[in-house]
Amino acid sequence: MGQKRFDEYFAKVVLEKCFPEKFIDLQIADKPDLRYGSEIGIEVTNCMPQEVVEAFNLWHRAAKKGEQTPPRILERLEQLKDTVHLEGSKLIWEQGSYVEDDIDNSPIKEFVNAVASKVERLNSANANYAEMKSYELFVNSTIDISTFNQIDAMLARLTELNYKPKKFDNIHLITINQKLFTFDIANNTFSIKHLYTHLERMAQIARNLYKGL
């Protein structure tokens, strides 16, 4: 839950900074995670595979415990060694190779799967999402989007996924190269914001909000 709450604060800061004319003082809530009054509800997620999330969490636990790390954690990390590795002082997700516009056989599929899951959840009779005039989705990721063929393929796929009664009008994606992609599903267009060093400052603001500083 702690990480989830940080993710929500991170999405709040990024969206408010990047779209100040649209988002003012987004409120942390639930189902959906962020709200702008009753106008816009924003669901927040990430598209890292579950095993990768587990590996990152175990690495951090092992780093804190040092020599006192329980054997079961070390054994599980050995099983996940092909998923995440330590490069210098950074943990790196072994994503695999990117194929020009074959999003189903590259790490981009994790983003598509995350969107598909959220579309299903938004339309589930048991999900109990608040009724909003518009819904959007914010996805944090470490995937790489580098070609227009990939972008066009993703926009087409996202449009296909949004066929149910409740739709995400805009889908925002943070990538590893510090870009914010916004896919405008309603108008079948996209935009890209280059965040560069601003992204780390936004993350620090989000951490301070999360800690109540």
C-alpha positions in Angstrom: 0.0 0.0 0.0 2.9 2.4 0.8 4.3 2.2 -2.7 0.8 2.6 -4.2 0.2 5.8 -2.3 3.6 7.2 -3.5 2.6 6.3 -7.1 -0.6 8.4 -6.6 1.3 11.4 -5.3 3.8 11.0 -8.2 1.0 11.0 -10.7 -0.6 14.0 -9.0 2.6 16.1 -9.2 3.4 15.1 -12.8 -0.1 15.8 -14.1 -0.4 19.1 -12.3 3.0 20.3 -13.5 2.5 19.1 -17.1 -1.1 20.2 -17.5 -1.6 23.2 -15.2 -4.5 24.5 -17.3 -6.4 21.2 -16.8 -5.4 19.8 -13.4 -5.5 21.9 -10.2 -5.1 20.4 -6.8 -5.9 16.8 -7.7 -7.2 14.9 -4.7 -5.9 11.5 -3.6 -8.9 9.2 -3.3 -9.8 5.6 -4.3 -11.6 4.1 -7.3 -10.4 6.2 -9.0 -7.1 7.1 -7.3 -7.1 10.8 -8.2 -10.0 13.2 -8.7 -10.6 16.6 -10.0 -14.0 17.3 -8.5 -16.6 15.1 -10.1 -15.3 16.0 -13.5 -12.2 13.8 -14.0 -11.2 10.6 -12.3 -7.7 9.2 -12.8 -6.6 5.7 -12.1 -2.9 5.1 -11.3 -0.8 2.0 -11.9 2.5 0.8 -13.2 3.3 -1.8 -15.8 6.1 -3.8 -14.2 5.6 -7.6 -14.2 4.8 -9.1 -10.8 8.0 -11.1 -10.6 10.0 -7.9 -11.3 8.2 -6.0 -8.5 9.0 -9.0 -6.2 12.7 -9.0 -7.2 13.0 -5.2 -6.6 11.3 -5.6 -3.2 13.5 -8.5 -2.1 16.7 -6.7 -3.3 15.8 -3.7 -1.1 15.0 -6.0 1.9 18.3 -7.7 1.4 20.2 -4.4 1.2 18.7 -3.3 4.5 19.3 -6.6 6.4 22.8 -7.2 5.0 24.3 -10.3 6.5 21.1 -10.9 8.5 19.1 -11.5 5.3 17.0 -14.7 5.8 18.1 -17.6 3.5 14.6 -17.8 2.0 15.1 -14.3 0.5 18.5 -15.2 -0.9 17.1 -18.4 -2.4 14.2 -16.5 -4.0 16.6 -13.8 -5.4 18.7 -16.6 -6.9 15.5 -17.9 -8.7 14.8 -14.3 -10.0 18.4 -13.6 -11.0 17.4 -13.5 -14.7 14.8 -10.9 -14.0 16.7 -8.1 -12.2 20.4 -7.5 -11.8 22.6 -5.0 -10.0 24.5 -2.6 -12.2 26.8 -0.4 -10.2 24.4 1.0 -7.5 21.3 0.6 -9.6 18.8 -2.3 -10.0 18.1 -3.0 -13.7 15.1 -4.9 -15.0 16.1 -7.4 -17.7 13.4 -6.3 -20.2 14.5 -8.2 -23.3 14.7 -6.8 -26.8 12.4 -4.3 -28.5 11.0 -5.1 -32.0 10.3 -2.2 -34.3 6.5 -2.2 -34.2 5.8 -5.7 -32.7 4.5 -4.6 -29.4 3.3 -8.1 -28.4 6.9 -9.4 -28.5 8.6 -6.6 -26.6 8.5 -5.1 -23.1 5.8 -2.7 -24.4 3.3 -5.6 -24.0 3.5 -5.0 -20.3 2.0 -1.5 -20.8 -0.8 -2.9 -23.1 -1.6 -5.6 -20.5 -1.8 -3.0 -17.7 -4.2 -0.9 -19.7 -6.3 -3.9 -20.6 -6.5 -4.9 -16.9 -7.6 -1.5 -15.9 -10.2 -1.2 -18.6 -11.7 -4.5 -17.4 -11.6 -3.3 -13.8 -13.2 0.0 -14.5 -16.1 -1.8 -16.1 -16.5 -4.5 -13.5 -19.8 -4.5 -11.7 -18.0 -5.3 -8.4 -15.3 -2.6 -8.7 -17.5 0.2 -7.4 -15.8 3.1 -9.1 -17.2 6.5 -8.5 -19.2 8.0 -11.3 -17.2 10.6 -13.1 -17.8 12.6 -16.2 -14.4 11.4 -17.6 -11.8 8.8 -16.7 -8.1 8.9 -17.4 -5.2 6.5 -16.7 -1.7 7.2 -15.5 0.9 4.5 -16.0 4.4 4.7 -14.5 7.0 2.5 -16.3 10.6 1.9 -17.2 9.9 0.7 -20.7 11.3 2.5 -23.7 9.3 4.0 -26.6 11.6 5.2 -29.3 9.9 5.0 -32.7 6.8 6.4 -34.3 5.9 2.9 -35.5 5.7 1.8 -31.9 3.6 4.8 -30.9 1.2 4.3 -33.8 0.8 0.6 -32.9 0.2 1.4 -29.3 -2.4 4.1 -30.1 -4.3 1.6 -32.3 -4.2 -1.1 -29.6 -5.3 1.3 -26.9 -8.2 2.4 -29.0 -9.2 -1.2 -29.6 -9.1 -1.9 -25.8 -11.4 1.1 -25.0 -14.6 -0.4 -26.4 -16.6 -0.9 -23.2 -19.1 1.6 -21.8 -16.6 3.2 -19.4 -13.5 4.4 -21.2 -10.2 6.1 -20.4 -10.3 9.2 -22.6 -6.6 9.9 -22.0 -3.9 7.4 -21.1 -0.6 8.9 -19.8 2.6 6.9 -19.8 6.0 7.7 -18.2 8.9 6.0 -20.0 12.5 5.3 -18.9 13.8 8.1 -21.1 11.9 10.7 -19.1 9.1 11.3 -21.5 5.4 11.6 -20.8 3.3 10.2 -23.5 -0.4 11.1 -23.5 -2.6 9.1 -25.8 -5.9 11.0 -26.5 -8.1 8.0 -27.2 -11.2 10.1 -28.0 -9.5 12.0 -30.7 -7.0 9.3 -31.8 -4.0 11.5 -31.3 -0.9 11.6 -29.0 1.5 14.1 -27.5 4.9 13.8 -25.9 6.4 16.0 -23.2 10.2 15.7 -22.6 10.6 16.0 -18.8 14.4 15.5 -18.6 15.7 16.5 -15.1 12.3 17.8 -14.1 11.1 14.3 -13.5 13.4 13.7 -10.6 12.3 17.0 -9.0 8.7 16.0 -9.4 9.5 12.6 -7.8 11.1 14.5 -4.8 8.0 16.7 -4.4 5.8 13.6 -4.5 8.0 11.9 -1.8 7.7 15.0 0.4 3.9 15.0 0.0 3.8 11.3 0.7 5.8 11.7 3.9 3.7 14.7 4.9 6.6 17.2 4.7 
